[in-house]
């Protein structure tokens, strides 16, 4: 009996390559927030695609929304883990009252 060398067919290798590529992309994007303008990255609380890349316009919109909110909305926003994380990393700074 002759032993045949088993090889992976070309189509299966192609699928395997795409699966590995997708796993690498997921592994790099899901656990971190990226802030390109500051050249920073920091871990997320949850593995989601939401707010993976944070731009300056995202931060400006968030600050504007906060400034236009009433007291109840501001309290809710202060309890948001995303906003707390941005404050911890110095991307949003509370302006002192005069």
C-alpha positions as CSV (number, residue, x, y, z in Angstrom):
1,X,0.0,0.0,0.0
2,X,1.3,3.4,-0.9
3,X,0.8,6.2,1.5
4,X,-0.6,9.4,0.0
5,X,0.5,12.7,1.3
6,X,-2.5,14.6,2.4
7,X,-2.6,18.2,1.4
8,X,-5.2,20.9,2.0
9,X,-6.9,21.8,-1.2
10,X,-6.3,25.3,-2.5
11,X,-9.9,26.5,-1.9
12,X,-9.8,25.3,1.8
13,X,-6.5,27.1,2.3
14,X,-8.1,30.3,0.9
15,X,-11.0,30.0,3.3
16,X,-8.6,29.3,6.2
17,X,-6.5,32.4,5.3
18,X,-9.7,34.6,5.4
19,X,-10.8,33.1,8.7
20,X,-7.3,33.8,10.2
21,X,-7.4,37.3,8.9
22,X,-10.8,38.0,10.4
23,X,-9.8,36.6,13.7
24,X,-6.7,38.9,13.8
25,X,-8.8,41.9,12.9
26,X,-11.3,41.0,15.6
27,X,-8.6,40.5,18.1
28,X,-7.1,43.9,17.4
29,X,-10.3,45.9,17.2
30,X,-12.7,44.5,19.8
31,X,-10.8,45.0,23.0
32,X,-9.5,48.6,22.4
33,X,-10.5,52.2,21.7
34,X,-8.3,53.9,19.2
35,X,-7.8,57.7,19.2
36,X,-5.7,58.5,16.1
37,X,-5.4,62.2,16.8
38,X,-3.7,61.5,20.1
39,X,-1.9,58.4,18.9
40,X,-3.4,56.5,21.9
41,X,-5.3,53.3,22.5
42,X,-6.8,52.0,25.7
43,X,-9.0,49.0,26.7
44,X,-12.7,48.9,26.4
45,X,-15.1,47.7,29.1
46,X,-17.0,45.5,26.6
47,X,-16.0,43.7,23.4
48,X,-18.0,45.6,20.8
49,X,-17.3,47.6,17.6
50,X,-19.0,50.7,19.1
51,X,-16.6,53.6,19.5
52,X,-13.6,51.6,18.4
53,X,-12.1,54.6,16.6
54,X,-12.7,57.9,18.4
55,X,-12.2,61.0,16.3
56,X,-12.0,64.6,17.4
57,X,-15.4,65.2,16.0
58,X,-16.8,62.4,18.1
59,X,-15.4,64.0,21.2
60,X,-16.6,67.5,20.2
61,X,-20.2,66.1,19.6
62,X,-20.1,64.4,23.0
63,X,-19.0,67.6,24.8
64,X,-21.6,69.7,23.0
65,X,-24.3,67.2,23.9
66,X,-23.2,67.2,27.5
67,X,-23.1,71.1,27.6
68,X,-26.7,71.2,26.2
69,X,-28.1,68.5,28.5
70,X,-30.2,69.2,31.6
71,X,-29.1,68.1,35.1
72,X,-30.7,64.6,34.8
73,X,-29.1,63.9,31.4
74,X,-25.7,65.1,32.6
75,X,-26.0,62.7,35.6
76,X,-26.8,59.9,33.2
77,X,-23.9,60.8,31.0
78,X,-21.5,61.0,33.9
79,X,-22.5,57.4,34.8
80,X,-21.8,56.1,31.2
81,X,-18.6,53.9,31.3
82,X,-17.5,55.3,27.9
83,X,-17.5,58.9,29.2
84,X,-15.8,57.9,32.4
85,X,-13.1,56.2,30.4
86,X,-12.6,59.3,28.2
87,X,-12.2,61.4,31.4
88,X,-9.8,58.9,33.0
89,X,-7.5,59.2,29.9
90,X,-7.7,63.0,29.8
91,X,-9.6,63.2,26.5
92,X,-12.5,65.1,28.2
93,X,-11.7,67.5,31.0
94,X,-14.2,69.2,33.2
95,X,-14.0,73.0,33.1
96,X,-13.7,74.5,36.6
97,X,-16.5,76.8,37.6
98,X,-15.6,80.5,37.9
